[in-house]
């Protein structure tokens, strides 16, 4: 480019920029500031994660973080505005800020200029938690059908707790007192503050991915509503709902009821109660085994006594005392039947013999032979025809005389 080359005007719009006609950084910064300056003030809710009070300074700086995501924005506020608050904001407080977005061109950063700051009260926090509870309940995240039973004797227990916390001590000591062989995979995380949701969710996901972990316990001691707020966070609750390993929630005391208790498979009132739920008591189990053995021994002894009594009753019966008694009775019945049969046969033969004699007498009386024995004869022609009248055998006819003991031949010489 020479001195004679005329300078071209800068593009007015970002779409008009080219490699040959780019925007300088200052132009882009001014464009962004102009766009941001046109944005109206907005109410923003978040959690204070950094605030350092500078006495004597007219401006104070703090950082506001999203409660569900790892995002934050710097906020500037005049000291006179903070003076109207009952107490200055502290790290971990939930606040609502009315601020105007501004863009700092020298550093290229976006920040909020606040003109009002309001602390979120406990009542409002509880109302928001209740609203979230109704939404998650409508999705079925708290349904009893989703609850998984705890294993009877877990080999490895995953424990998510605070760093060197009393809750960790209560769970580990009480669980090992009940079952010394239980092993723990402990993940010490932040259980309150800005990092609690992310660290607890990551610890649950890590332990859930391990196949050797049989149950997961999320434990924390008591605290205020603000301290326990991370365990009612939607992101943490959904992470617990996605866990496939049985999950036990042991947050705070009996009166504390974060949403994690509702989505967990089992709720323990305290960390000590969680230890009692996840492992059985070895002394109690031994007592139950001994009681079961005594009951089994008594049941077997009663069964043997009952069967022995039955055998004794069977052995005392006559059929077993004299096994031939049944045969003897049948033998007597057979002999009686034989005698009856013989008597009936003799009577039948006697009746038949008499009948035969009677018939024999009748036959003898009616027989022609008996007539012949009395001196009579039967006259027959040669052809065997019995002669009954003189016409049957004319004179000169040869006839045969049948006698009782033979026959005689004759010829008819005369007829009358």
C-alpha positions as a Markdown table, in Angstrom:
| # | Residue | x | y | z |
|---|---|---|---|---|
| 1 | Unk | 0.0 | 0.0 | 0.0 |
| 2 | Unk | 1.4 | 3.4 | -0.9 |
| 3 | Unk | 0.6 | 6.8 | 0.4 |
| 4 | Unk | -1.5 | 7.5 | -2.6 |
| 5 | Unk | -3.7 | 4.4 | -1.9 |
| 6 | Unk | -7.0 | 5.8 | -0.5 |
| 7 | Unk | -8.2 | 4.4 | 2.9 |
| 8 | Unk | -11.4 | 2.5 | 2.5 |
| 9 | Unk | -14.1 | 3.0 | 5.1 |
| 10 | Unk | -14.6 | 0.3 | 7.7 |
| 11 | Unk | -17.6 | -2.0 | 7.3 |
| 12 | Unk | -20.7 | -1.0 | 9.2 |
| 13 | Unk | -21.9 | -4.6 | 9.9 |
| 14 | Unk | -20.1 | -7.7 | 11.0 |
| 15 | Unk | -21.4 | -9.5 | 8.0 |
| 16 | Unk | -19.6 | -7.1 | 5.7 |
| 17 | Unk | -16.1 | -7.7 | 7.2 |
| 18 | Unk | -13.6 | -9.6 | 5.0 |
| 19 | Unk | -10.0 | -10.6 | 5.4 |
| 20 | Unk | -9.1 | -7.5 | 3.4 |
| 21 | Unk | -11.4 | -5.3 | 5.4 |
| 22 | Unk | -11.4 | -6.5 | 9.1 |
| 23 | Unk | -12.5 | -4.7 | 12.2 |
| 24 | Unk | -9.8 | -3.5 | 14.6 |
| 25 | Unk | -10.2 | -4.7 | 18.2 |
| 26 | Unk | -11.3 | -1.3 | 19.4 |
| 27 | Unk | -14.1 | -1.2 | 16.8 |
| 28 | Unk | -15.3 | -4.7 | 17.8 |
| 29 | Unk | -15.1 | -3.7 | 21.5 |
| 30 | Unk | -17.1 | -0.5 | 20.9 |
| 31 | Unk | -19.7 | -2.5 | 18.9 |
| 32 | Unk | -20.1 | -5.0 | 21.7 |
| 33 | Unk | -20.4 | -2.2 | 24.3 |
| 34 | Unk | -23.0 | -0.5 | 22.2 |
| 35 | Unk | -25.0 | -3.7 | 21.9 |
| 36 | Unk | -24.7 | -4.4 | 25.6 |
| 37 | Unk | -25.6 | -0.8 | 26.5 |
| 38 | Unk | -28.9 | -1.2 | 24.7 |
| 39 | Unk | -29.9 | -4.1 | 27.0 |
| 40 | Unk | -32.3 | -3.2 | 29.7 |
| 41 | Unk | -31.7 | -3.9 | 33.4 |
| 42 | Unk | -32.5 | -7.4 | 34.5 |
| 43 | Unk | -33.2 | -9.3 | 37.8 |
| 44 | Unk | -30.6 | -12.0 | 38.2 |
| 45 | Unk | -30.6 | -14.8 | 40.9 |
| 46 | Unk | -27.4 | -16.6 | 42.0 |
| 47 | Unk | -25.1 | -17.5 | 44.8 |
| 48 | Unk | -22.3 | -15.3 | 46.1 |
| 49 | Unk | -19.1 | -17.1 | 45.6 |
| 50 | Unk | -16.6 | -14.3 | 46.2 |
| 51 | Unk | -16.9 | -11.0 | 48.1 |
| 52 | Unk | -14.2 | -9.0 | 49.6 |
| 53 | Unk | -15.3 | -5.8 | 51.4 |
| 54 | Unk | -13.0 | -2.9 | 50.8 |
| 55 | Unk | -13.6 | -0.3 | 53.5 |
| 56 | Unk | -13.5 | 3.3 | 52.3 |
| 57 | Unk | -14.1 | 2.3 | 48.7 |
| 58 | Unk | -17.1 | 3.7 | 46.9 |
| 59 | Unk | -17.4 | 0.6 | 44.8 |
| 60 | Unk | -17.5 | -3.1 | 45.8 |
| 61 | Unk | -17.0 | -6.2 | 43.7 |
| 62 | Unk | -18.5 | -9.6 | 44.1 |
| 63 | Unk | -19.0 | -12.7 | 41.9 |
| 64 | Unk | -22.4 | -14.3 | 41.3 |
| 65 | Unk | -22.6 | -17.9 | 40.4 |
| 66 | Unk | -25.4 | -20.0 | 38.9 |
| 67 | Unk | -26.7 | -22.5 | 41.4 |
| 68 | Unk | -27.0 | -25.3 | 38.8 |
| 69 | Unk | -24.2 | -24.7 | 36.4 |
| 70 | Unk | -20.5 | -23.8 | 36.8 |
| 71 | Unk | -21.0 | -20.2 | 35.4 |
| 72 | Unk | -20.4 | -16.9 | 37.1 |
| 73 | Unk | -20.4 | -13.2 | 36.4 |
| 74 | Unk | -18.6 | -10.3 | 38.2 |
| 75 | Unk | -20.9 | -7.7 | 39.7 |
| 76 | Unk | -20.0 | -4.1 | 40.7 |
| 77 | Unk | -22.2 | -2.3 | 43.3 |
| 78 | Unk | -21.9 | 1.0 | 45.0 |
| 79 | Unk | -21.1 | 0.8 | 48.7 |
| 80 | Unk | -24.0 | 3.0 | 49.6 |
| 81 | Unk | -26.4 | 0.4 | 48.2 |
| 82 | Unk | -24.8 | -2.3 | 50.4 |
| 83 | Unk | -25.2 | 0.0 | 53.4 |
| 84 | Unk | -29.0 | -0.4 | 53.2 |
| 85 | Unk | -28.7 | -4.2 | 53.7 |
| 86 | Unk | -29.2 | -5.6 | 57.2 |
| 87 | Unk | -25.8 | -7.3 | 56.7 |
| 88 | Unk | -23.4 | -7.4 | 53.8 |
| 89 | Unk | -23.6 | -10.5 | 51.6 |
| 90 | Unk | -21.4 | -13.4 | 52.5 |
| 91 | Unk | -20.0 | -16.3 | 50.4 |
| 92 | Unk | -22.7 | -18.9 | 49.9 |
| 93 | Unk | -25.7 | -16.5 | 50.2 |
| 94 | Unk | -28.4 | -16.6 | 47.6 |
| 95 | Unk | -29.3 | -13.2 | 46.4 |
| 96 | Unk | -31.4 | -11.5 | 43.7 |
| 97 | Unk | -29.7 | -8.6 | 42.0 |
| 98 | Unk | -31.2 | -5.9 | 39.8 |
| 99 | Unk | -28.3 | -5.0 | 37.4 |
| 100 | Unk | -27.5 | -3.4 | 34.1 |
| 101 | Unk | -25.1 | -5.4 | 31.9 |
| 102 | Unk | -22.0 | -3.5 | 30.9 |
| 103 | Unk | -19.0 | -4.3 | 28.8 |
| 104 | Unk | -15.5 | -3.3 | 29.9 |
| 105 | Unk | -13.8 | -2.5 | 26.7 |
| 106 | Unk | -10.2 | -2.2 | 28.0 |
| 107 | Unk | -10.3 | -5.8 | 29.4 |
| 108 | Unk | -13.0 | -7.2 | 27.1 |
| 109 | Unk | -15.1 | -8.5 | 30.0 |
| 110 | Unk | -18.8 | -8.5 | 30.7 |
| 111 | Unk | -20.0 | -7.5 | 34.1 |
| 112 | Unk | -23.2 | -6.4 | 35.9 |
| 113 | Unk | -23.7 | -3.0 | 37.5 |
| 114 | Unk | -26.1 | -3.6 | 40.4 |
| 115 | Unk | -28.4 | -1.0 | 41.8 |
| 116 | Unk | -30.4 | -3.3 | 44.1 |
| 117 | Unk | -29.5 | -6.5 | 46.0 |
| 118 | Unk | -32.0 | -8.6 | 47.9 |
| 119 | Unk | -31.3 | -11.7 | 49.9 |
| 120 | Unk | -33.4 | -14.7 | 49.2 |
| 121 | Unk | -35.1 | -15.7 | 52.5 |
| 122 | Unk | -35.6 | -19.1 | 53.9 |
| 123 | Unk | -39.3 | -19.1 | 53.2 |
| 124 | Unk | -38.7 | -18.3 | 49.5 |
| 125 | Unk | -36.0 | -21.0 | 49.3 |
| 126 | Unk | -38.4 | -23.6 | 50.8 |
| 127 | Unk | -41.2 | -22.5 | 48.4 |
| 128 | Unk | -38.8 | -23.0 | 45.4 |
| 129 | Unk | -37.8 | -26.4 | 46.8 |
| 130 | Unk | -41.5 | -27.3 | 47.1 |
| 131 | Unk | -42.2 | -26.2 | 43.6 |
| 132 | Unk | -39.3 | -28.3 | 42.3 |
| 133 | Unk | -40.5 | -31.2 | 44.4 |
| 134 | Unk | -43.9 | -31.1 | 42.7 |
| 135 | Unk | -42.3 | -31.0 | 39.2 |
| 136 | Unk | -40.0 | -34.0 | 39.9 |
| 137 | Unk | -42.9 | -35.9 | 41.5 |
| 138 | Unk | -45.0 | -35.4 | 38.4 |
| 139 | Unk | -42.1 | -36.8 | 36.3 |
| 140 | Unk | -42.2 | -40.0 | 38.5 |
| 141 | Unk | -38.7 | -39.6 | 40.0 |
| 142 | Unk | -40.1 | -40.3 | 43.5 |
| 143 | Unk | -42.3 | -43.3 | 42.6 |
| 144 | Unk | -42.0 | -46.3 | 44.8 |
| 145 | Unk | -41.7 | -48.6 | 41.8 |
| 146 | Unk | -38.3 | -47.0 | 41.1 |
| 147 | Unk | -36.9 | -47.9 | 44.5 |
| 148 | Unk | -34.3 | -50.7 | 44.5 |
| 149 | Unk | -33.9 | -53.0 | 47.5 |
| 150 | Unk | -30.6 | -52.8 | 49.4 |
| 151 | Unk | -28.3 | -55.9 | 49.2 |
| 152 | Unk | -28.3 | -58.1 | 52.3 |
| 153 | Unk | -24.6 | -58.0 | 52.7 |
| 154 | Unk | -22.7 | -55.6 | 50.5 |
| 155 | Unk | -19.0 | -56.4 | 49.9 |
| 156 | Unk | -18.1 | -52.8 | 49.0 |
| 157 | Unk | -20.0 | -49.6 | 50.2 |
| 158 | Unk | -19.4 | -46.4 | 48.3 |
| 159 | Unk | -19.5 | -43.4 | 50.7 |
| 160 | Unk | -19.9 | -39.8 | 49.6 |
| 161 | Unk | -19.2 | -37.4 | 52.4 |
| 162 | Unk | -17.4 | -34.2 | 53.5 |
| 163 | Unk | -13.7 | -34.1 | 54.1 |
| 164 | Unk | -12.8 | -35.5 | 57.5 |
| 165 | Unk | -16.5 | -35.1 | 58.5 |
| 166 | Unk | -18.3 | -36.5 | 61.5 |
| 167 | Unk | -20.7 | -38.1 | 59.1 |
| 168 | Unk | -17.9 | -40.2 | 57.6 |
| 169 | Unk | -16.8 | -41.3 | 61.1 |
| 170 | Unk | -20.4 | -42.3 | 62.1 |
| 171 | Unk | -21.0 | -44.4 | 58.9 |
| 172 | Unk | -17.7 | -46.2 | 58.9 |
| 173 | Unk | -17.3 | -46.9 | 62.6 |
| 174 | Unk | -20.9 | -48.1 | 63.1 |
| 175 | Unk | -20.9 | -50.2 | 60.0 |
| 176 | Unk | -17.6 | -51.9 | 60.9 |
| 177 | Unk | -18.9 | -52.5 | 64.4 |
| 178 | Unk | -21.8 | -54.3 | 63.0 |
| 179 | Unk | -19.9 | -56.2 | 60.2 |
| 180 | Unk | -16.1 | -55.9 | 60.4 |
| 181 | Unk | -15.5 | -57.3 | 57.0 |
| 182 | Unk | -17.3 | -54.5 | 55.1 |
| 183 | Unk | -15.1 | -52.4 | 52.8 |
| 184 | Unk | -15.6 | -48.7 | 51.9 |
| 185 | Unk | -14.8 | -46.7 | 48.8 |
| 186 | Unk | -14.9 | -43.1 | 50.3 |
| 187 | Unk | -15.1 | -40.0 | 48.2 |
| 188 | Unk | -14.6 | -36.9 | 50.2 |
| 189 | Unk | -16.2 | -33.9 | 48.5 |
| 190 | Unk | -17.6 | -30.5 | 49.3 |
| 191 | Unk | -21.1 | -31.0 | 50.9 |
| 192 | Unk | -22.0 | -27.3 | 51.0 |
| 193 | Unk | -21.1 | -24.2 | 49.0 |
| 194 | Unk | -20.7 | -23.5 | 45.4 |
| 195 | Unk | -18.9 | -26.7 | 44.5 |
| 196 | Unk | -21.1 | -29.2 | 46.4 |
| 197 | Unk | -23.5 | -30.0 | 43.6 |
| 198 | Unk | -20.8 | -30.7 | 41.0 |
| 199 | Unk | -18.6 | -32.7 | 43.3 |
| 200 | Unk | -21.3 | -34.8 | 44.9 |
| 201 | Unk | -22.8 | -35.6 | 41.5 |
| 202 | Unk | -19.4 | -36.6 | 40.1 |
| 203 | Unk | -18.7 | -38.8 | 43.1 |
| 204 | Unk | -22.1 | -40.6 | 42.7 |
| 205 | Unk | -21.5 | -41.1 | 39.0 |
| 206 | Unk | -18.0 | -42.4 | 39.6 |
| 207 | Unk | -19.1 | -44.9 | 42.3 |
| 208 | Unk | -22.1 | -46.0 | 40.2 |
| 209 | Unk | -19.7 | -46.9 | 37.3 |
| 210 | Unk | -17.7 | -49.3 | 39.5 |
| 211 | Unk | -19.1 | -52.9 | 39.3 |
| 212 | Unk | -17.7 | -53.8 | 42.8 |
| 213 | Unk | -19.7 | -51.1 | 44.6 |
| 214 | Unk | -23.0 | -52.7 | 45.9 |
| 215 | Unk | -24.5 | -49.7 | 47.6 |
| 216 | Unk | -23.8 | -45.9 | 47.7 |
| 217 | Unk | -24.4 | -43.7 | 50.8 |
| 218 | Unk | -24.5 | -39.9 | 50.6 |
| 219 | Unk | -24.0 | -38.6 | 54.1 |
| 220 | Unk | -23.8 | -35.2 | 55.7 |
| 221 | Unk | -24.4 | -33.9 | 59.2 |
| 222 | Unk | -27.1 | -31.4 | 60.1 |
| 223 | Unk | -27.1 | -27.8 | 59.1 |
| 224 | Unk | -29.3 | -24.8 | 58.1 |
| 225 | Unk | -31.6 | -24.8 | 55.1 |
| 226 | Unk | -29.0 | -22.8 | 53.2 |
| 227 | Unk | -26.3 | -25.4 | 54.1 |
| 228 | Unk | -28.4 | -28.3 | 52.9 |
| 229 | Unk | -29.6 | -26.5 | 49.8 |
| 230 | Unk | -27.2 | -28.4 | 47.4 |
| 231 | Unk | -29.0 | -31.6 | 48.2 |
| 232 | Unk | -32.3 | -30.2 | 46.9 |
| 233 | Unk | -30.6 | -29.0 | 43.7 |
| 234 | Unk | -32.3 | -30.3 | 40.6 |
| 235 | Unk | -29.0 | -31.3 | 38.9 |
| 236 | Unk | -27.9 | -33.3 | 41.9 |
| 237 | Unk | -31.4 | -34.9 | 42.3 |
| 238 | Unk | -31.4 | -36.0 | 38.7 |
| 239 | Unk | -27.9 | -37.4 | 39.0 |
| 240 | Unk | -29.1 | -39.5 | 41.9 |
| 241 | Unk | -32.2 | -40.6 | 40.0 |
| 242 | Unk | -29.9 | -41.8 | 37.1 |
| 243 | Unk | -27.8 | -43.9 | 39.5 |
| 244 | Unk | -28.3 | -47.7 | 38.9 |
| 245 | Unk | -26.7 | -48.7 | 42.2 |
| 246 | Unk | -29.0 | -48.7 | 45.3 |
| 247 | Unk | -28.6 | -45.2 | 46.9 |
| 248 | Unk | -29.0 | -44.3 | 50.6 |
| 249 | Unk | -29.5 | -40.7 | 51.6 |
| 250 | Unk | -28.3 | -39.7 | 55.0 |
| 251 | Unk | -28.5 | -35.9 | 55.0 |
| 252 | Unk | -28.9 | -34.0 | 58.3 |
| 253 | Unk | -31.2 | -35.1 | 61.0 |
| 254 | Unk | -34.6 | -36.6 | 61.3 |
| 255 | Unk | -36.3 | -33.2 | 60.7 |
| 256 | Unk | -34.3 | -32.4 | 57.6 |
| 257 | Unk | -35.9 | -33.5 | 54.3 |
| 258 | Unk | -33.9 | -32.4 | 51.2 |
| 259 | Unk | -35.2 | -33.7 | 47.8 |
| 260 | Unk | -32.3 | -36.2 | 47.7 |
| 261 | Unk | -34.2 | -38.2 | 50.4 |
| 262 | Unk | -37.2 | -38.5 | 48.1 |
| 263 | Unk | -35.3 | -39.7 | 45.0 |
| 264 | Unk | -33.0 | -42.1 | 46.9 |
| 265 | Unk | -33.8 | -45.7 | 47.2 |
| 266 | Unk | -33.7 | -45.6 | 51.0 |
| 267 | Unk | -33.7 | -42.7 | 53.4 |
| 268 | Unk | -31.7 | -42.8 | 56.6 |
| 269 | Unk | -32.5 | -40.3 | 59.4 |
| 270 | Unk | -28.9 | -39.9 | 60.3 |
| 271 | Unk | -25.5 | -41.2 | 59.1 |
| 272 | Unk | -25.5 | -43.6 | 62.0 |
| 273 | Unk | -28.9 | -44.9 | 60.9 |
| 274 | Unk | -27.5 | -45.3 | 57.4 |
| 275 | Unk | -24.8 | -47.6 | 58.8 |
| 276 | Unk | -27.4 | -49.8 | 60.4 |
| 277 | Unk | -29.4 | -50.0 | 57.2 |
| 278 | Unk | -26.6 | -51.0 | 54.8 |
| 279 | Unk | -25.0 | -53.9 | 56.7 |
| 280 | Unk | -26.5 | -56.4 | 59.1 |
| 281 | Unk | -25.4 | -56.8 | 62.7 |
| 282 | Unk | -23.1 | -59.8 | 63.0 |
| 283 | Unk | -24.1 | -60.5 | 66.6 |
| 284 | Unk | -27.8 | -60.3 | 65.7 |
| 285 | Unk | -27.4 | -62.5 | 62.6 |
| 286 | Unk | -25.5 | -65.1 | 64.7 |
| 287 | Unk | -28.4 | -65.0 | 67.2 |
| 288 | Unk | -30.9 | -65.5 | 64.4 |
| 289 | Unk | -28.9 | -68.4 | 63.0 |
| 290 | Unk | -28.8 | -70.0 | 66.4 |
| 291 | Unk | -32.6 | -69.5 | 66.8 |
| 292 | Unk | -33.1 | -71.0 | 63.4 |
| 293 | Unk | -31.0 | -74.0 | 64.2 |
| 294 | Unk | -33.0 | -74.5 | 67.5 |
| 295 | Unk | -36.3 | -74.3 | 65.6 |
| 296 | Unk | -35.0 | -76.7 | 62.9 |
| 297 | Unk | -33.8 | -79.1 | 65.6 |
| 298 | Unk | -37.1 | -79.0 | 67.4 |
| 299 | Unk | -39.0 | -79.4 | 64.1 |
| 300 | Unk | -36.9 | -82.5 | 63.2 |
| 301 | Unk | -37.2 | -84.0 | 66.6 |
| 302 | Unk | -41.0 | -83.5 | 66.6 |
| 303 | Unk | -41.2 | -85.1 | 63.2 |
| 304 | Unk | -39.2 | -88.1 | 64.3 |
| 305 | Unk | -41.3 | -88.5 | 67.5 |
| 306 | Unk | -44.5 | -88.3 | 65.4 |
| 307 | Unk | -43.2 | -90.9 | 63.0 |
| 308 | Unk | -42.0 | -93.2 | 65.8 |
| 309 | Unk | -45.4 | -92.9 | 67.4 |
| 310 | Unk | -47.0 | -93.9 | 64.2 |
| 311 | Unk | -44.7 | -96.9 | 63.8 |
| 312 | Unk | -45.4 | -98.0 | 67.3 |
| 313 | Unk | -49.2 | -97.8 | 66.6 |
| 314 | Unk | -48.8 | -99.8 | 63.5 |
| 315 | Unk | -46.7 | -102.5 | 65.2 |
| 316 | Unk | -49.3 | -102.8 | 68.0 |
| 317 | Unk | -52.0 | -103.7 | 65.6 |
| 318 | Unk | -53.1 | -107.4 | 65.4 |
| 319 | Unk | -52.3 | -107.6 | 61.7 |
| 320 | Unk | -48.7 | -107.0 | 62.5 |
| 321 | Unk | -48.6 | -108.9 | 65.8 |
| 322 | Unk | -50.0 | -112.0 | 64.1 |
| 323 | Unk | -49.4 | -111.5 | 60.3 |
| 324 | Unk | -51.3 | -114.9 | 59.6 |
| 325 | Unk | -54.5 | -113.6 | 61.1 |
| 326 | Unk | -55.8 | -112.4 | 57.8 |
| 327 | Unk | -54.8 | -115.7 | 56.1 |
| 328 | Unk | -56.4 | -117.7 | 58.9 |
| 329 | Unk | -59.7 | -115.9 | 58.5 |
| 330 | Unk | -59.6 | -116.4 | 54.7 |
| 331 | Unk | -58.7 | -120.1 | 55.3 |
| 332 | Unk | -61.8 | -120.5 | 57.5 |
| 333 | Unk | -63.9 | -118.9 | 54.9 |
| 334 | Unk | -62.5 | -121.2 | 52.2 |
| 335 | Unk | -63.2 | -124.4 | 54.3 |
| 336 | Unk | -66.7 | -123.2 | 55.1 |
| 337 | Unk | -67.3 | -122.5 | 51.4 |
| 338 | Unk | -66.0 | -126.0 | 50.5 |
| 339 | Unk | -68.3 | -127.6 | 53.1 |
| 340 | Unk | -71.2 | -125.6 | 51.8 |
| 341 | Unk | -70.4 | -126.6 | 48.3 |
| 342 | Unk | -70.2 | -130.3 | 49.1 |
| 343 | Unk | -73.5 | -130.2 | 51.1 |
| 344 | Unk | -75.2 | -128.4 | 48.2 |
| 345 | Unk | -73.7 | -130.9 | 45.7 |
| 346 | Unk | -74.8 | -133.9 | 47.8 |
| 347 | Unk | -78.3 | -132.5 | 48.1 |
| 348 | Unk | -78.4 | -131.9 | 44.4 |
| 349 | Unk | -77.2 | -135.4 | 43.6 |
| 350 | Unk | -79.7 | -137.0 | 46.0 |
| 351 | Unk | -82.5 | -135.0 | 44.4 |
| 352 | Unk | -81.3 | -136.0 | 41.0 |
| 353 | Unk | -81.0 | -139.7 | 42.0 |
| 354 | Unk | -84.6 | -139.8 | 43.3 |
| 355 | Unk | -85.8 | -138.1 | 40.1 |
| 356 | Unk | -84.0 | -140.7 | 38.0 |
| 357 | Unk | -85.5 | -143.5 | 40.0 |
| 358 | Unk | -88.9 | -142.1 | 39.6 |
| 359 | Unk | -88.4 | -141.6 | 35.8 |
| 360 | Unk | -87.0 | -145.2 | 35.6 |
| 361 | Unk | -90.1 | -146.6 | 37.2 |
| 362 | Unk | -92.3 | -144.6 | 34.8 |
| 363 | Unk | -90.3 | -145.8 | 31.8 |
| 364 | Unk | -90.4 | -149.3 | 33.0 |
| 365 | Unk | -94.1 | -149.1 | 33.5 |
| 366 | Unk | -94.7 | -147.7 | 30.1 |
| 367 | Unk | -92.0 | -149.8 | 28.3 |
| 368 | Unk | -93.3 | -152.6 | 25.9 |
| 369 | Unk | -90.6 | -154.8 | 27.2 |
| 370 | Unk | -92.2 | -154.9 | 30.6 |
| 371 | Unk | -95.5 | -156.0 | 28.9 |
| 372 | Unk | -93.7 | -158.7 | 27.0 |
| 373 | Unk | -92.2 | -159.9 | 30.3 |
| 374 | Unk | -95.7 | -160.5 | 31.5 |
| 375 | Unk | -96.4 | -163.0 | 28.7 |
| 376 | Unk | -97.5 | -160.8 | 25.9 |
| 377 | Unk | -96.0 | -160.8 | 22.3 |
| 378 | Unk | -95.8 | -158.3 | 19.5 |
| 379 | Unk | -96.8 | -159.5 | 16.1 |
| 380 | Unk | -95.0 | -157.9 | 13.2 |
| 381 | Unk | -95.0 | -158.6 | 9.5 |
| 382 | Unk | -91.9 | -159.3 | 7.6 |
| 383 | Unk | -91.6 | -155.6 | 6.8 |
| 384 | Unk | -91.7 | -154.8 | 10.5 |
| 385 | Unk | -95.3 | -153.4 | 10.5 |
| 386 | Unk | -97.0 | -154.2 | 13.7 |
| 387 | Unk | -100.1 | -156.2 | 13.2 |
| 388 | Unk | -103.0 | -154.6 | 15.0 |
| 389 | Unk | -106.0 | -156.2 | 13.3 |
| 390 | Unk | -106.6 | -159.4 | 11.2 |
| 391 | Unk | -106.7 | -157.2 | 8.1 |
| 392 | Unk | -103.1 | -156.3 | 8.6 |
| 393 | Unk | -102.0 | -160.0 | 8.2 |
| 394 | Unk | -104.2 | -162.0 | 5.9 |
| 395 | Unk | -104.2 | -165.9 | 6.0 |
| 396 | Unk | -100.9 | -167.2 | 4.7 |
| 397 | Unk | -98.9 | -164.2 | 5.7 |
| 398 | Unk | -95.6 | -164.9 | 7.4 |
| 399 | Unk | -95.3 | -163.0 | 10.7 |
| 400 | Unk | -92.7 | -162.5 | 13.5 |
| 401 | Unk | -93.6 | -162.9 | 17.1 |
| 402 | Unk | -91.4 | -160.7 | 19.4 |
| 403 | Unk | -91.2 | -162.1 | 22.9 |
| 404 | Unk | -89.6 | -160.8 | 26.1 |
| 405 | Unk | -86.5 | -162.9 | 25.5 |
| 406 | Unk | -86.5 | -163.6 | 21.7 |
| 407 | Unk | -88.5 | -163.9 | 18.5 |
| 408 | Unk | -90.6 | -166.6 | 16.8 |
| 409 | Unk | -91.5 | -167.1 | 13.2 |
| 410 | Unk | -95.1 | -168.0 | 12.3 |
| 411 | Unk | -97.7 | -168.0 | 9.5 |
| 412 | Unk | -101.3 | -167.0 | 9.7 |
| 413 | Unk | -103.5 | -170.0 | 9.1 |
| 414 | Unk | -106.8 | -168.4 | 10.1 |
| 415 | Unk | -108.4 | -165.1 | 11.0 |
| 416 | Unk | -111.5 | -164.2 | 13.0 |
